[in-house]
Amino acid sequence: MIVATSGLGCSSSQAKPAYNLPVSGRQPLSTLLSQALVAFIIEFDNEFEHQVPHRTTNRAATPGPFGAPWLVSMAMWTKLMRFIPEDGISVAALGEDTALDKKEFETWLTRMSKWWGYPTVESGQEPDAKRPGGLIVRPTPGGRKAIEVWRPLTAIIEQRWEERFGAQPIASLRRAMRAIAEKLVPALPDSLPILGFQLTSDPRNKYQKEPANAIGKSEVPHDVPALLSRLLLSFAVEFESELGTSLAICANGLRVAGEKGVRIRDLPRLSGTSKEATALIVKRLQQRKLAAVHPEAPGSRAKVLVLTPSGETLRLASSKLIGEIEARWQSRYGSECVAGLRGSLEKLCGEPSVGTSPLFEGLRPHPDNWRASLPMPEVLPHFPMVLHRGGFPDGS
């Protein structure tokens, strides 16, 4: 969960992160896609948490007649639960519908059923061609309540965005994203994958394929979060296949550390990601000898993350590549299309700070949400940190 911490002994304006912006002074396209997607998911998750009985580490089960599954993020709905009908589905058919590879499917089915309590996996009474093997996945009572709330929630949040930002700007954003999504690899999913061990988006090179011909419009999603996810994943795969390093690490770790380093305790606040997510970033940077952790001063308990020469070289290379990929997209998908996408996203994202970004208007949680006990984030992640902890976009 996001933790607010003190700055580096500077004023609040000096303590804000240094953004690696293009020469034009604008946010990178990947940052705009990330901040819009994270904001949508957090608003979606806040409403889901408010309406559905659940339990968390810090809270006992909320009262309700449906049971209390573990609180999870939107990713678990889009990856698995939306494919489970009330009367059940065979394990084999569910695996086909989700399009997850075997290991990933088994992992999430186990976690969602045995760990978190949304579906059950049971033996069917009469196995048949529609239910091979006799293993049936059915939603639990709490899972049924969750599905009931999840199913219309994307449209509800989109309606809020239209009311907040205007119907025409959201329609323009959707058109710009669809124009690009039609030309992407068809296998791209409607939500971001869980980050791999090295915090990469494509650890098994599943999505590193030559772009296919434009696919039919009926196969391209209309939902804003699905389109944001497809475009952002495509950007990340291109970045990581060329640089060999996680975009999440570069955007939320190297960028924030900058040339002079950063206090470890300030990383969550400056990156917009959770304490647990930043701990993983620091660990991976150390393992690859891209950064080191030192006391801020002799005898000080405060620790500072400082980039090594290799880390600084990678920081500069990653910033350059992010700009180059956007330029490639202009050539590949059309400069007007990419400019339209950027313009729509800039209207949504505004300045990357509380009080000036319109995205923050939808991030205030209900009083009963876990985020209500924390300060509002100062920034949103420059790349989502979707982890195995439940799929929250900031790594919570």
Secondary structure, 3 states (H helix, E strand, C coil): CCCCCCCCCCCHHHHCCCCCCCCCCCCCHHHHHHHHHHHHHHHHHHHHHHHCCCECCCCCCCCCCCCCCECCCHHHHHHCHHHCCCCCEEHHHHHHHHCCCHHHHHHHHHHHHHHCCCEEEEECCCCCCCCHHHEEEEECHHHHHHHHHHHHHHHHHHHHHHHHHCHHHHHHHHHHHHHHHCCCCCCCCCCCCCCCCCCCCCCCCCCCCCCCCCCCHHHCCCCHHHHHHHHHHHHHHHHHHHHCCCHHHHHHHHHHHCCCCEEHHHHHHHHCCCHHHHHHHHHHHHHCCCEEEEECCCCCCCEEEEECHHHHHHHHHHHHHHHHHHHHHHHHHCHHHHHHHHHHHHHHHCCCCCCCCHHHHHCCCCCCCHHHHCCCCCCCCCCCCCCCCCCCCCCC
